[in-house]
Amino acid sequence: MKPANDVPVGRLTPVETARPARERTRPPKPSVDRLWFAVLTAGGVAALVVSVLRLEGSPIGGSPVGAIRAVAHELSTTGPAALAMALAALVNLAAGVVVARGLRGSSFRSRADAAVGGAAAAVLMDTVFLSVFGSVRAFGWFALAAAHAGVLIVGRWRLRPWYAPERETSDIPGWAWLFPGLVWLSPVLLQLASPVVPFFDVLPNHVAPIEHIRSFGGMASLDVMPSPIYGASRQFIGYVATLGTLSVLSTQPAALAASALILPLTAVSATSVSLVARRWFPGSGRYFVLIAVPLSFVFLRLPDARATVVAFVTMAATAVAFLEPPGRARTVGLAVGLAATGYMHPLLAGLTGLTLVVAGLARGPGRVPDRALVPALAAGTFAILPQLATTMEVGMGTWTAGAAIVAAPTIGWLARRFHVRLAWPAGPVVGLAVALAVIIRWRVVLRAITDAGGDALVAFPILGAGFVLSFLVVRGVIRRAVLAGTLVWFCVAAGLAAAPWADEFWNSLRFEIPNKLMYWVPWVWAFPAAAVAARLWANGRLGKGAVVVATLFATLAIRDQPVGIHDFTEHRLSESVAIAVRQAERGFWVGYPDERRILDETRQALVDAVRSEITAGRLRPTSRVLQVAPSFQQWTRTPVDVFTGAVVTSVSNDPERSGHTRGGRLFGLGDLDRILAEDYSYVIVEGDLVASVGPEVRHAGYSVLWRGAAGIIYER
């Protein structure tokens, strides 16, 4: 039997073993391959540079020289932070590799397998650390450093080797990686110019909880959300635990740590998609997937370092585990990947789990279902029960997440014992429920499916074309997996449309789920598109020429109408790079008091005053802070919750209660008398409300603690 790396594209059996296949054409000589790679690299780099320069004066472009100057200006802040976070991420990843190595009972196949599998395991490990140390307010540098050292010592002495490197010969010249490398380096350019993570909702949603555990050494319960804008339904425990761990280990404030995460996140993201491609369709697929994935919306959001993007790394770990031969390593890899994805983003974990079920059931006529999935699904689902409860806005103690993760292997073992009787009969039940839904609301379901398919093909035409063409040239496990992922997308879109409920929670889901489906679909389609490119590349000069033309088309910014920076649509490679250049040059936070740091000197002084109360021990994790400002928006009020971690309630002229703001702590000025009668430790009054609201606050029994140009802090 030939090694897996010598198998033609798409020729994989359902049990992920390779078998020989006839070659229709004689393999080209290596010198010919190098020549074509030279054409592809030179053409791609030239198209990228020319397009970025051409877009310089457009609404999505900027000056590369200006971006470099901005990086040089901010490098004294962002450079050390990037190095510190990279070192912390490397230590954390190594500890995750040890945990994964111990659970699977065997070495990883390669260094890349270890990195991707270790990244998923590190999410669960960090969540356990948060549960153990955070429950007792001991989530600090010494505790985390000691815990990591202990894990690494065990791995060094008891669990070696961590991986057994594959001996793989590559026909891709080293210099050919320059072209995809330039594309993947664009998020790092933006990171080096951004002392605060560059996206709007990341601050209240992700940064504020992390700053809370940095300031107070943990969190009392999993539903603690310092920002008044978002509620527990937007709490992603795995992200808070992982970035919180890295922030504490690197000693960086949360806003800067989230920005500095872009460097290690970009590296592990590229490694993960390349590894999936290498396992699914060996050969040049791992090269072309680094060109296809940047066409997806996931890549455009990579500079945000948000939980959704990290979840696609853990999803890739799940995909790699799915391709493992049957055994303990496969089951453990699937369970760890699903659980890590669930703690990063429960919705994406649900899509991943459903895809695995569909792909496992669709193994062809005469084949039994993939029963190895049952213990993995059971263990992974049980592990994330605290996250699911938090998403449903049910308060859970911080310790429950660690307890569920530790108990999950037992649940998986029980499921393995009783899976035939308990698990698979659920398949017909689910199928019957879906059929009834289609029959009852068939018009709504049909419209949802056609709209979803049409919207995706229009929004992502290149990746959609690759998906369609893959039916002609790709077979085996990749076709099954991609079809399963696409079918799940259709079913979820139809189910959401058919759901009869219309309360605030379901309305928020009707926004959130389509939003995440536009992340999901193009990312899934990127792999068959790369497989098509790899298959054409392996079939003579005509195929190689077609790939070069398609790559140039995907790179050049040639459009009838310009694309928006934040549009849920396919951005050409040059457009994504141009957007990163623009935001690096101008600063992301244009319109805020400071376009890079958000806080100007006056607002920074207010934040420092609140921080001094935390340092002195007077502002505690249970202290309630009331902030009165003209608007709850972060460009008007000082985001004290984001930069100190204090739990804030907002009173403003424009409170909003919608699916976008489920924090429950946004009130209008008409509620001020009632709120002041409650037990708030501090009241912050900002802007032009100081003169009108100040007397009312003093009348409620508060005295001035601090006064500055940004506002006044009162204490009781």
Backbone hydrogen bonds, N-H to C=O, Kabsch-Sander energy under -0.5 kcal/mol:
donor,donor_aa,acceptor,acceptor_aa,energy
6,D,3,P,-1.9
7,V,4,A,-1.4
11,R,8,P,-1.8
12,L,10,G,-1.6
13,T,17,T,-2.0
16,E,13,T,-2.3
19,R,11,R,-0.7
24,R,22,R,-0.6
32,V,29,K,-0.7
33,D,29,K,-1.9
34,R,30,P,-2.5
35,L,31,S,-1.8
36,W,32,V,-2.3
37,F,33,D,-2.5
38,A,34,R,-2.1
39,V,35,L,-2.1
40,L,36,W,-2.7
41,T,37,F,-3.0
42,A,38,A,-2.7
43,G,39,V,-2.6
44,G,40,L,-2.7
45,V,41,T,-2.7
46,A,42,A,-2.3
47,A,43,G,-2.6
48,L,44,G,-2.3
49,V,45,V,-2.7
50,V,46,A,-2.7
51,S,47,A,-2.1
52,V,48,L,-2.3
53,L,49,V,-2.3
54,R,50,V,-2.3
55,L,51,S,-2.0
56,E,53,L,-1.1
58,S,55,L,-2.0
61,G,58,S,-1.0
67,A,63,S,-2.4
68,I,64,P,-2.2
69,R,65,V,-2.2
70,A,66,G,-2.1
71,V,67,A,-2.3
72,A,68,I,-2.4
73,H,69,R,-2.0
74,E,70,A,-1.9
75,L,71,V,-1.4
77,T,74,E,-1.8
78,T,74,E,-2.7
79,G,75,L,-2.1
81,A,77,T,-1.2
82,A,78,T,-2.5
83,L,79,G,-2.2
84,A,80,P,-2.7
85,M,81,A,-2.7
86,A,82,A,-2.3
87,L,83,L,-2.3
88,A,84,A,-2.5
89,A,85,M,-2.9
90,L,86,A,-2.1
91,V,87,L,-2.3
92,N,88,A,-2.6
93,L,89,A,-2.7
94,A,90,L,-2.4
95,A,91,V,-2.1
96,G,92,N,-2.1
97,V,93,L,-2.4
98,V,94,A,-1.9
99,V,95,A,-2.2
100,A,96,G,-2.7
101,R,97,V,-2.9
102,G,98,V,-2.4
103,L,99,V,-2.1
104,R,100,A,-2.5
105,G,101,R,-1.4
108,F,162,W,-2.3
114,A,110,S,-2.0
115,A,111,R,-2.3
116,V,112,A,-2.4
117,G,113,D,-2.7
118,G,114,A,-2.6
119,A,115,A,-1.8
120,A,116,V,-1.5
121,A,117,G,-2.1
122,A,118,G,-2.5
123,V,119,A,-1.2
124,L,120,A,-1.2
125,M,121,A,-2.6
126,D,122,A,-2.9
127,T,123,V,-1.8
128,V,124,L,-2.1
129,F,125,M,-2.3
130,L,126,D,-2.5
131,S,127,T,-2.1
132,V,128,V,-2.7
133,F,129,F,-2.7
134,G,129,F,-0.8
134,G,130,L,-1.1
135,S,131,S,-0.7
136,V,133,F,-0.8
137,R,134,G,-1.0
138,A,133,F,-3.1
139,F,217,G,-2.6
140,G,138,A,-2.3
144,L,140,G,-2.2
145,A,141,W,-2.9
146,A,142,F,-2.4
147,A,143,A,-2.2
148,H,144,L,-2.5
149,A,145,A,-2.4
150,G,146,A,-2.4
151,V,147,A,-2.1
152,L,148,H,-2.6
153,I,149,A,-2.3
154,V,150,G,-2.1
155,G,151,V,-2.3
156,R,152,L,-2.3
157,W,153,I,-2.0
158,R,154,V,-2.7
159,L,154,V,-0.7
159,L,155,G,-0.8
164,A,108,F,-2.9
168,E,166,E,-1.1
176,A,173,P,-1.2
177,W,174,G,-1.3
178,L,175,W,-1.5
179,F,176,A,-0.8
181,G,177,W,-2.1
182,L,178,L,-2.2
183,V,179,F,-1.4
184,W,180,P,-2.4
185,L,181,G,-1.3
186,S,182,L,-0.5
186,S,183,V,-1.1
189,L,185,L,-1.7
190,L,186,S,-1.7
191,Q,187,P,-2.1
192,L,188,V,-2.3
193,A,189,L,-0.7
193,A,190,L,-0.8
194,S,191,Q,-1.7
197,V,255,A,-1.4
199,F,197,V,-1.7
203,L,199,F,-0.6
203,L,200,F,-1.1
205,N,201,D,-1.8
206,H,202,V,-2.4
207,V,202,V,-2.3
208,A,203,L,-2.2
210,I,206,H,-1.1
211,E,207,V,-2.6
212,H,208,A,-1.8
213,I,209,P,-1.8
214,R,210,I,-1.8
215,S,211,E,-2.4
216,F,212,H,-2.4
217,G,213,I,-1.2
222,L,396,M,-2.8
224,V,221,S,-1.2
225,M,223,D,-0.5
234,R,231,G,-1.9
235,Q,232,A,-2.0
236,F,234,R,-0.6
237,I,235,Q,-0.7
238,G,343,Y,-2.2
239,Y,343,Y,-0.8
240,V,236,F,-2.3
241,A,237,I,-2.7
242,T,238,G,-2.6
243,L,239,Y,-2.7
244,G,239,Y,-0.5
244,G,240,V,-1.7
245,T,241,A,-2.2
246,L,242,T,-2.3
247,S,243,L,-2.8
248,V,244,G,-2.3
249,L,245,T,-2.6
250,S,246,L,-2.3
251,T,247,S,-0.7
251,T,248,V,-0.5
252,Q,247,S,-1.6
257,A,253,P,-3.0
258,A,254,A,-2.7
259,S,255,A,-1.2
260,A,256,L,-2.8
261,L,257,A,-1.4
262,I,259,S,-1.6
263,L,260,A,-0.9
265,L,261,L,-2.7
266,T,262,I,-2.6
267,A,263,L,-1.8
268,V,264,P,-2.5
269,S,265,L,-2.3
270,A,266,T,-2.3
271,T,267,A,-2.1
272,S,268,V,-2.3
273,V,269,S,-2.2
274,S,270,A,-2.0
275,L,271,T,-2.1
276,V,272,S,-2.3
277,A,273,V,-2.2
278,R,274,S,-2.2
279,R,275,L,-2.2
280,W,276,V,-2.4
281,F,277,A,-2.9
285,G,281,F,-0.5
286,R,283,G,-0.7
287,Y,284,S,-1.1
288,F,284,S,-2.0
289,V,285,G,-2.2
290,L,287,Y,-0.8
291,I,288,F,-1.0
292,A,288,F,-2.0
293,V,289,V,-2.6
295,L,292,A,-1.8
296,S,293,V,-2.4
299,F,293,V,-0.6
300,L,296,S,-1.0
301,R,297,F,-1.4
302,L,299,F,-1.5
304,D,301,R,-1.4
305,A,301,R,-0.6
305,A,302,L,-1.3
306,R,301,R,-0.6
310,V,306,R,-1.8
311,A,307,A,-2.4
312,F,308,T,-0.8
312,F,309,V,-0.8
313,V,309,V,-0.6
313,V,310,V,-1.2
314,T,310,V,-1.4
315,M,311,A,-2.2
316,A,312,F,-1.6
317,A,313,V,-1.8
318,T,314,T,-1.7
319,A,315,M,-2.3
320,V,316,A,-2.5
321,A,317,A,-2.1
322,F,318,T,-2.0
323,L,319,A,-0.8
323,L,320,V,-0.9
324,E,321,A,-1.5
331,T,327,G,-2.0
332,V,328,R,-2.9
333,G,329,A,-2.3
334,L,330,R,-2.4
335,A,331,T,-2.3
336,V,332,V,-3.0
337,G,333,G,-2.4
338,L,334,L,-2.5
339,A,335,A,-2.5
340,A,336,V,-2.7
341,T,337,G,-2.2
342,G,338,L,-2.4
343,Y,339,A,-2.1
344,M,340,A,-1.3
345,H,341,T,-3.5
349,A,345,H,-1.8
350,G,346,P,-2.2
351,L,347,L,-2.2
352,T,348,L,-2.3
353,G,349,A,-2.9
354,L,350,G,-2.5
355,T,351,L,-2.1
356,L,352,T,-2.3
357,V,353,G,-2.2
358,V,354,L,-2.6
359,A,355,T,-2.8
360,G,356,L,-2.5
361,L,357,V,-2.3
362,A,358,V,-2.2
363,R,361,L,-1.7
367,R,364,G,-1.5
370,D,360,G,-1.1
371,R,369,P,-2.0
373,L,370,D,-1.8
374,V,371,R,-1.1
376,A,372,A,-0.9
377,L,373,L,-3.3
378,A,374,V,-2.6
379,A,375,P,-2.6
380,G,376,A,-2.7
381,T,377,L,-2.4
382,F,378,A,-2.3
383,A,379,A,-2.3
384,I,380,G,-1.2
385,L,382,F,-1.4
388,L,384,I,-2.5
389,A,385,L,-2.6
390,T,386,P,-2.2
391,T,387,Q,-2.5
392,M,388,L,-1.7
393,E,390,T,-1.8
394,V,389,A,-2.9
395,G,393,E,-0.6
398,T,220,A,-0.9
400,T,397,G,-1.5
401,A,398,T,-0.9
402,G,398,T,-0.7
403,A,399,W,-2.1
404,A,400,T,-2.5
405,I,401,A,-2.1
406,V,402,G,-2.4
407,A,403,A,-2.1
408,A,404,A,-1.1
410,T,407,A,-0.8
411,I,407,A,-1.4
412,G,408,A,-2.4
413,W,409,P,-2.2
414,L,410,T,-2.3
415,A,411,I,-2.4
416,R,412,G,-1.9
417,R,413,W,-1.5
418,F,414,L,-1.7
419,H,415,A,-0.7
422,L,418,F,-2.1
423,A,419,H,-2.1
424,W,419,H,-1.1
426,A,423,A,-1.9
427,G,424,W,-1.7
429,V,425,P,-1.1
430,V,426,A,-2.7
431,G,427,G,-2.6
432,L,428,P,-2.5
433,A,429,V,-2.2
434,V,430,V,-2.5
435,A,431,G,-2.4
436,L,432,L,-2.4
437,A,433,A,-2.1
438,V,434,V,-2.4
439,I,435,A,-2.3
440,I,436,L,-2.8
441,R,437,A,-2.4
442,W,439,I,-0.7
445,V,441,R,-2.4
446,L,442,W,-2.8
447,R,443,R,-2.3
448,A,444,V,-2.3
449,I,445,V,-2.3
450,T,446,L,-2.4
451,D,447,R,-2.5
452,A,448,A,-2.5
453,G,449,I,-2.6
454,G,450,T,-2.5
455,D,451,D,-2.8
456,A,452,A,-2.1
457,L,453,G,-2.1
458,V,454,G,-2.1
459,A,455,D,-2.6
460,F,456,A,-2.5
464,G,460,F,-2.4
465,A,461,P,-2.3
466,G,462,I,-2.1
467,F,463,L,-2.2
468,V,464,G,-2.3
469,L,465,A,-2.7
470,S,466,G,-1.5
471,F,467,F,-0.5
471,F,468,V,-1.3
472,L,469,L,-1.8
473,V,469,L,-1.0
474,V,470,S,-2.4
478,I,475,R,-0.5
480,R,476,G,-1.8
481,A,477,V,-2.7
482,V,478,I,-2.7
483,L,479,R,-2.5
484,A,480,R,-2.1
485,G,481,A,-2.6
486,T,482,V,-2.4
487,L,483,L,-2.7
488,V,484,A,-2.5
489,W,485,G,-1.7
490,F,486,T,-2.1
491,C,487,L,-2.5
492,V,488,V,-2.8
493,A,489,W,-2.4
494,A,490,F,-2.5
495,G,491,C,-2.9
496,L,492,V,-2.5
497,A,493,A,-1.7
498,A,494,A,-2.2
499,A,495,G,-1.3
507,N,503,D,-2.4
508,S,504,E,-2.1
509,L,505,F,-1.8
510,R,506,W,-2.2
511,F,507,N,-0.9
512,E,508,S,-2.8
513,I,509,L,-3.0
515,N,511,F,-1.4
516,K,512,E,-2.4
517,L,513,I,-2.3
518,M,514,P,-1.4
519,Y,516,K,-0.8
520,W,516,K,-2.5
521,V,517,L,-2.8
523,W,519,Y,-1.2
524,V,520,W,-2.3
525,W,521,V,-2.6
526,A,522,P,-1.3
527,F,523,W,-0.6
527,F,524,V,-1.0
529,A,525,W,-1.9
530,A,526,A,-2.1
531,A,527,F,-2.3
532,V,528,P,-2.5
533,A,529,A,-2.0
534,A,530,A,-2.5
535,R,531,A,-2.4
536,L,532,V,-2.5
537,W,533,A,-2.4
538,A,534,A,-1.3
539,N,536,L,-1.7
543,G,539,N,-0.8
544,K,540,G,-2.0
545,G,541,R,-2.8
546,A,542,L,-2.0
547,V,543,G,-2.0
548,V,544,K,-2.4
549,V,545,G,-2.3
550,A,546,A,-2.4
551,T,547,V,-2.6
552,L,548,V,-2.4
553,F,549,V,-2.3
554,A,550,A,-2.1
555,T,551,T,-1.0
556,L,552,L,-2.8
558,I,556,L,-1.6
559,R,557,A,-0.6
567,D,564,G,-0.8
569,T,567,D,-2.1
570,E,459,A,-3.2
571,H,295,L,-0.5
572,R,570,E,-0.5
573,L,554,A,-2.4
574,S,555,T,-1.4
576,S,572,R,-2.2
577,V,573,L,-2.0
578,A,574,S,-2.6
579,I,575,E,-2.2
580,A,576,S,-1.8
581,V,577,V,-2.3
582,R,578,A,-2.6
583,Q,579,I,-2.5
584,A,580,A,-2.0
585,E,581,V,-2.3
586,R,582,R,-2.8
587,G,583,Q,-1.8
589,W,595,E,-2.1
590,V,588,F,-1.2
592,Y,589,W,-1.8
594,D,598,I,-0.8
598,I,594,D,-1.6
599,L,597,R,-2.6
604,Q,600,D,-2.5
605,A,601,E,-1.8
606,L,602,T,-1.3
607,V,603,R,-2.3
608,D,604,Q,-2.6
609,A,605,A,-1.8
610,V,606,L,-1.9
611,R,607,V,-2.7
612,S,608,D,-2.2
613,E,609,A,-1.2
614,I,610,V,-1.6
615,T,611,R,-2.6
616,A,612,S,-2.0
617,G,614,I,-1.2
618,R,613,E,-1.6
619,L,613,E,-1.8
620,R,618,R,-0.8
623,S,620,R,-1.6
625,V,647,V,-2.0
626,L,682,Y,-2.7
627,Q,649,T,-3.1
628,V,626,L,-0.5
628,V,684,I,-3.8
629,A,627,Q,-0.6
629,A,651,V,-2.1
636,T,633,Q,-1.6
637,R,633,Q,-2.3
640,V,638,T,-2.7
643,F,639,P,-1.8
644,T,640,V,-1.6
645,G,640,V,-0.6
645,G,641,D,-1.2
646,A,640,V,-0.5
648,V,226,P,-2.5
648,V,646,A,-0.7
649,T,625,V,-2.7
650,S,665,R,-2.7
651,V,627,Q,-2.5
652,S,667,F,-2.3
653,N,630,P,-1.5
658,S,661,T,-0.5
661,T,658,S,-1.0
663,G,229,I,-1.4
664,G,661,T,-0.5
665,R,228,P,-1.0
667,F,650,S,-2.6
667,F,665,R,-0.6
669,L,652,S,-0.9
671,D,668,G,-1.9
672,L,669,L,-1.5
675,I,671,D,-2.3
676,L,672,L,-2.8
677,A,673,D,-1.0
678,E,675,I,-1.6
680,Y,678,E,-1.4
681,S,624,R,-1.8
682,Y,624,R,-1.6
683,V,714,Y,-2.0
684,I,626,L,-3.3
685,V,683,V,-0.5
685,V,712,I,-2.6
686,E,628,V,-2.6
687,G,710,A,-1.1
689,L,686,E,-1.2
690,V,687,G,-1.5
692,S,688,D,-0.5
693,V,689,L,-3.0
694,G,689,L,-0.6
694,G,690,V,-1.6
697,V,693,V,-2.1
698,R,694,G,-2.4
699,H,695,P,-2.3
700,A,696,E,-1.1
701,G,698,R,-1.6
702,Y,697,V,-1.4
703,S,715,E,-2.8
705,L,713,I,-3.4
706,W,713,I,-1.8
708,G,711,G,-2.6
712,I,685,V,-2.4
713,I,706,W,-2.8
714,Y,683,V,-3.6
714,Y,712,I,-0.5
715,E,703,S,-2.7
716,R,681,S,-1.5
